[in-house]
Amino acid sequence: MKMIKRLLFLDDIRYPIEAYQYTKQDVFLRNDWHIVRKYEQFVNWILEKGLPEMISFDHDLADEYYLKLDPQKCVEKTGYDCAKWLIEYCMDNNIDLPKFYCHSMNPVGKENIESLLKNFKKQKK
């Protein structure tokens, strides 16, 4: 499986430069980000292009999360779902996770994504 030198930014509304404004991570100043807005785009992008050098995750990918509806009733998949899919993809293809960052402003969602990916990376070693 080839890894391409490109960055994948998963966020339903923001752009990388906006993530830089609150994270102060210089990587968000790079101009080779490819933006995907929802789960299906995330999956299709990786299936078509292979793993990027790095992925930055947002958690809440639909208006229903911002409207504070019951999370159990939300039908749109989240950045956490994308992270779970990524792990399955890496396991199925026997490849390592790319670098990752979580720029989500949802503290619980951010922690869940980071914990999931870090735990997988730790188990792989």
ZADO-1210 file (C-alpha; in nm, 4 decimals, padded with zeros to 6 digits):
<atoms>
<atom x="00.0000" y="00.0000" z="00.0000" code="MET" pos="1"/>
<atom x="00.1525" y="00.3296" z="-00.0970" code="LYS" pos="2"/>
<atom x="00.1472" y="00.6334" z="00.1252" code="MET" pos="3"/>
<atom x="00.1224" y="00.9616" z="-00.0594" code="ILE" pos="4"/>
<atom x="00.2764" y="01.2865" z="00.0525" code="LYS" pos="5"/>
<atom x="-00.0459" y="01.4694" z="00.1063" code="ARG" pos="6"/>
<atom x="-00.2486" y="01.5702" z="00.4084" code="LEU" pos="7"/>
<atom x="-00.6145" y="01.4823" z="00.4675" code="LEU" pos="8"/>
<atom x="-00.8322" y="01.7246" z="00.6651" code="PHE" pos="9"/>
<atom x="-01.1668" y="01.5861" z="00.7876" code="LEU" pos="10"/>
<atom x="-01.4034" y="01.8650" z="00.8885" code="ASP" pos="11"/>
<atom x="-01.7580" y="01.9503" z="00.7856" code="ASP" pos="12"/>
<atom x="-01.7181" y="02.3291" z="00.7938" code="ILE" pos="13"/>
<atom x="-01.3658" y="02.4462" z="00.8730" code="ARG" pos="14"/>
<atom x="-01.0497" y="02.4787" z="00.6644" code="TYR" pos="15"/>
<atom x="-00.6952" y="02.4001" z="00.7833" code="PRO" pos="16"/>
<atom x="-00.6051" y="02.7673" z="00.8298" code="ILE" pos="17"/>
<atom x="-00.8964" y="02.7961" z="01.0747" code="GLU" pos="18"/>
<atom x="-00.7632" y="02.4996" z="01.2731" code="ALA" pos="19"/>
<atom x="-00.4267" y="02.6761" z="01.2894" code="TYR" pos="20"/>
<atom x="-00.5924" y="02.9766" z="01.4551" code="GLN" pos="21"/>
<atom x="-00.6834" y="02.7770" z="01.7665" code="TYR" pos="22"/>
<atom x="-00.4265" y="02.4938" z="01.7614" code="THR" pos="23"/>
<atom x="-00.1182" y="02.6971" z="01.6595" code="LYS" pos="24"/>
<atom x="00.0094" y="02.3830" z="01.4856" code="GLN" pos="25"/>
<atom x="00.2243" y="02.4873" z="01.1885" code="ASP" pos="26"/>
<atom x="00.1175" y="02.1843" z="00.9862" code="VAL" pos="27"/>
<atom x="-00.2147" y="02.3632" z="00.9250" code="PHE" pos="28"/>
<atom x="-00.0274" y="02.6326" z="00.7329" code="LEU" pos="29"/>
<atom x="00.0767" y="02.3841" z="00.4639" code="ARG" pos="30"/>
<atom x="-00.1025" y="02.4147" z="00.1312" code="ASN" pos="31"/>
<atom x="-00.1205" y="02.0451" z="00.0403" code="ASP" pos="32"/>
<atom x="-00.4269" y="01.9602" z="00.2472" code="TRP" pos="33"/>
<atom x="-00.7116" y="01.7768" z="00.0803" code="HIS" pos="34"/>
<atom x="-01.0429" y="01.8449" z="00.2547" code="ILE" pos="35"/>
<atom x="-01.3193" y="01.5890" z="00.3053" code="VAL" pos="36"/>
<atom x="-01.6424" y="01.6852" z="00.4749" code="ARG" pos="37"/>
<atom x="-01.8081" y="01.3590" z="00.5790" code="LYS" pos="38"/>
<atom x="-01.7545" y="00.9881" z="00.6427" code="TYR" pos="39"/>
<atom x="-01.8264" y="00.8696" z="00.2891" code="GLU" pos="40"/>
<atom x="-01.5821" y="01.1188" z="00.1377" code="GLN" pos="41"/>
<atom x="-01.3172" y="01.0154" z="00.3901" code="PHE" pos="42"/>
<atom x="-01.3522" y="00.6459" z="00.3081" code="VAL" pos="43"/>
<atom x="-01.3678" y="00.6999" z="-00.0688" code="ASN" pos="44"/>
<atom x="-01.0665" y="00.9314" z="-00.0691" code="TRP" pos="45"/>
<atom x="-00.8486" y="00.6727" z="00.1054" code="ILE" pos="46"/>
<atom x="-00.9785" y="00.3854" z="-00.1074" code="LEU" pos="47"/>
<atom x="-00.9025" y="00.5803" z="-00.4253" code="GLU" pos="48"/>
<atom x="-00.5746" y="00.7503" z="-00.3302" code="LYS" pos="49"/>
<atom x="-00.4248" y="00.5417" z="-00.0503" code="GLY" pos="50"/>
<atom x="-00.3179" y="00.6605" z="00.2914" code="LEU" pos="51"/>
<atom x="-00.2014" y="01.0200" z="00.3205" code="PRO" pos="52"/>
<atom x="00.1049" y="01.1294" z="00.5124" code="GLU" pos="53"/>
<atom x="-00.1208" y="01.2676" z="00.7884" code="MET" pos="54"/>
<atom x="-00.4894" y="01.2932" z="00.8783" code="ILE" pos="55"/>
<atom x="-00.6431" y="01.5615" z="01.0965" code="SER" pos="56"/>
<atom x="-00.9809" y="01.4715" z="01.2467" code="PHE" pos="57"/>
<atom x="-01.2850" y="01.6712" z="01.3465" code="ASP" pos="58"/>
<atom x="-01.5423" y="01.4808" z="01.5508" code="HIS" pos="59"/>
<atom x="-01.8790" y="01.6426" z="01.4771" code="ASP" pos="60"/>
<atom x="-01.9506" y="01.6169" z="01.1053" code="LEU" pos="61"/>
<atom x="-02.3141" y="01.7267" z="01.0869" code="ALA" pos="62"/>
<atom x="-02.5452" y="02.0032" z="01.2041" code="ASP" pos="63"/>
<atom x="-02.7342" y="01.7625" z="01.4258" code="GLU" pos="64"/>
<atom x="-02.4371" y="01.7494" z="01.6651" code="TYR" pos="65"/>
<atom x="-02.4229" y="02.1269" z="01.6922" code="TYR" pos="66"/>
<atom x="-02.7956" y="02.1416" z="01.7644" code="LEU" pos="67"/>
<atom x="-02.7401" y="01.9296" z="02.0763" code="LYS" pos="68"/>
<atom x="-02.9811" y="01.6587" z="01.9694" code="LEU" pos="69"/>
<atom x="-02.9688" y="01.3213" z="02.1395" code="ASP" pos="70"/>
<atom x="-02.6395" y="01.1660" z="02.0134" code="PRO" pos="71"/>
<atom x="-02.8090" y="00.8251" z="02.0037" code="GLN" pos="72"/>
<atom x="-03.0519" y="00.9549" z="01.7402" code="LYS" pos="73"/>
<atom x="-02.7914" y="01.1198" z="01.5150" code="CYS" pos="74"/>
<atom x="-02.7595" y="00.9357" z="01.1858" code="VAL" pos="75"/>
<atom x="-02.4536" y="01.1084" z="01.0389" code="GLU" pos="76"/>
<atom x="-02.1262" y="00.9362" z="01.1129" code="LYS" pos="77"/>
<atom x="-01.8620" y="01.1208" z="01.3113" code="THR" pos="78"/>
<atom x="-01.4864" y="01.1585" z="01.2986" code="GLY" pos="79"/>
<atom x="-01.4755" y="00.8754" z="01.5512" code="TYR" pos="80"/>
<atom x="-01.6475" y="00.6505" z="01.2958" code="ASP" pos="81"/>
<atom x="-01.3820" y="00.7562" z="01.0429" code="CYS" pos="82"/>
<atom x="-01.1069" y="00.6666" z="01.2897" code="ALA" pos="83"/>
<atom x="-01.2651" y="00.3242" z="01.3508" code="LYS" pos="84"/>
<atom x="-01.2860" y="00.2643" z="00.9759" code="TRP" pos="85"/>
<atom x="-00.9218" y="00.3715" z="00.9356" code="LEU" pos="86"/>
<atom x="-00.8104" y="00.1169" z="01.1947" code="ILE" pos="87"/>
<atom x="-01.0028" y="-00.1603" z="01.0167" code="GLU" pos="88"/>
<atom x="-00.8496" y="-00.0533" z="00.6863" code="TYR" pos="89"/>
<atom x="-00.4984" y="-00.0607" z="00.8311" code="CYS" pos="90"/>
<atom x="-00.5568" y="-00.4012" z="00.9927" code="MET" pos="91"/>
<atom x="-00.7068" y="-00.5489" z="00.6741" code="ASP" pos="92"/>
<atom x="-00.4123" y="-00.4237" z="00.4672" code="ASN" pos="93"/>
<atom x="-00.1444" y="-00.4866" z="00.7326" code="ASN" pos="94"/>
<atom x="-00.0212" y="-00.1264" z="00.7240" code="ILE" pos="95"/>
<atom x="00.0622" y="00.1308" z="00.9891" code="ASP" pos="96"/>
<atom x="-00.1549" y="00.4270" z="01.0702" code="LEU" pos="97"/>
<atom x="-00.0451" y="00.7525" z="00.9139" code="PRO" pos="98"/>
<atom x="00.0407" y="01.0424" z="01.1432" code="LYS" pos="99"/>
<atom x="-00.2738" y="01.1887" z="01.2945" code="PHE" pos="100"/>
<atom x="-00.3980" y="01.4918" z="01.4796" code="TYR" pos="101"/>
<atom x="-00.7400" y="01.5749" z="01.6165" code="CYS" pos="102"/>
<atom x="-00.8362" y="01.9404" z="01.5753" code="HIS" pos="103"/>
<atom x="-01.1946" y="01.8913" z="01.6959" code="SER" pos="104"/>
<atom x="-01.3353" y="02.1510" z="01.9339" code="MET" pos="105"/>
<atom x="-01.5517" y="01.8809" z="02.0957" code="ASN" pos="106"/>
<atom x="-01.3324" y="01.7818" z="02.3949" code="PRO" pos="107"/>
<atom x="-01.4988" y="01.4444" z="02.4550" code="VAL" pos="108"/>
<atom x="-01.5032" y="01.3552" z="02.0855" code="GLY" pos="109"/>
<atom x="-01.1405" y="01.4643" z="02.0509" code="LYS" pos="110"/>
<atom x="-01.0311" y="01.2500" z="02.3441" code="GLU" pos="111"/>
<atom x="-01.2220" y="00.9493" z="02.2086" code="ASN" pos="112"/>
<atom x="-01.0579" y="00.9732" z="01.8650" code="ILE" pos="113"/>
<atom x="-00.7098" y="01.0257" z="02.0093" code="GLU" pos="114"/>
<atom x="-00.7482" y="00.7382" z="02.2578" code="SER" pos="115"/>
<atom x="-00.8730" y="00.4998" z="01.9901" code="LEU" pos="116"/>
<atom x="-00.5883" y="00.5760" z="01.7491" code="LEU" pos="117"/>
<atom x="-00.3157" y="00.5857" z="02.0160" code="LYS" pos="118"/>
<atom x="-00.4315" y="00.2533" z="02.1628" code="ASN" pos="119"/>
<atom x="-00.4273" y="00.0897" z="01.8203" code="PHE" pos="120"/>
<atom x="-00.0801" y="00.2274" z="01.7508" code="LYS" pos="121"/>
<atom x="00.0412" y="00.0985" z="02.0874" code="LYS" pos="122"/>
<atom x="-00.1013" y="-00.2518" z="02.0254" code="GLN" pos="123"/>
<atom x="00.0607" y="-00.2655" z="01.6831" code="LYS" pos="124"/>
<atom x="00.4117" y="-00.2277" z="01.8342" code="LYS" pos="125"/>
</atoms>
